[in-house]
Amino acid sequence: MIKLNDKEVSFVENENLREFLLRNNFNPDFLACEVDEKLVKRADFDTFLMKDSSKVEVFSFVGGG
């Protein structure tokens, strides 16, 4: 299991961060992501492999004025 924003979701072997985000209904092109309290650069989403028991925090960008 992986903890995603304090919700437990299933772990899939050999899944990268981009695939994980898409599977959980997030658009990886418009957010920031922290895995185990370390920021993962968007350029690394395709190569960053998910690990069982990881803690993922997803942050959306909000515009305003």
Secondary structure, 3 states (H helix, E strand, C coil): CEEECCEEECCCCCCEHHHHHHHCCCCHHHEEEEECCEEECHHHCCCCECCCCCEEEEEECCCCC
